[in-house]
Amino acid sequence: MSMEFGWWVRDPEQGKHQVRATIHGGNITWQRKQGHHTPWERIAPVTDEHWDKLIAEAETRVPRRLLSPKQFEDIKRLRTKSGY
């Protein structure tokens, strides 16, 4: 099952842009988009802030049963696997 998380980021250098993390089959894909008519582009260096926000978003979904505890553990495992 695929899980998708998204949020907005305000950056003084790059401006306001949307970040999306898609988890499917034990792999994670990070993308960003800046503007309504621009395509999604991959984020090459993912920062600790991205991972912290993803974990925080996932934590809010577990009590509402939108995400199982096992899926939440998989996300945390992906973070340790990536080295962040």
VENSULQUI-V547394 format. One record per pair of residues at least 24 apart in sequence whose ideal C-beta (glycine too) atoms are under 7 Angstrom apart, sorted by the first residue. I is the first residue (numbers start at 1). J is the second residue. Records with the same first field share a line. If there is no record, write none. Layout:
BEGIN
I->J, J
END
This chain:
BEGIN
3->67, 71
5->54, 57, 58
7->53, 57
19->50
21->54
23->75
28->78
48->84
51->79, 84
END
